[in-house]
């Protein structure tokens, strides 16, 4: 059967993996069994996709990222270089805790910066932007801009990634013109 995706000769793909058309998997990566990678994804160098992981369409995973069992990346997610996921809250090398893996969902269009650490069981909202080096220890709302350790909300961003300036609970993106409403920490595109 002809494959409609690219895998560099130094990478390894286990059995029972689904890879979408147009996806590229670069040097020294390992895609493990029962994982699903969508169409037109770009998987960088030295990336590990653990068993059962689901990656949506158009996802970009930069170099040196391990996406562990329990992680789901929706469509058009960006994972920056060397960002880190966990999947067990209290790991011990001498205790197997595979039955305790926590699910982490990265929402559609979200961007995770370089060297971010995401503690398992905390979801990242759609189109959220997590600044480089942040440590995520709680759920991040849609469109939130978060930075720091622990990550805290510094503002909100448009789907195009530009910072929004809310006035009277409404904002219009200066770059693309999309309109948003805000109620406490809940932001919605009303365009």
Protein Blocks (a to p, Z undefined) as FASTA:
>chain_A
ZZfbdcdfkbccdehiacdehiacdehiacdehiacdehiacdehiacdehiacdehiac
dehiacdehiacdehiacdehiacdfbfbdcfkbccklmcccddddehiacdehiacdeh
iacdehiacdehiacfbdcdehiacedjddddfbdcdfkopacddeehiacdfknopacd
dehjaccdfZZ
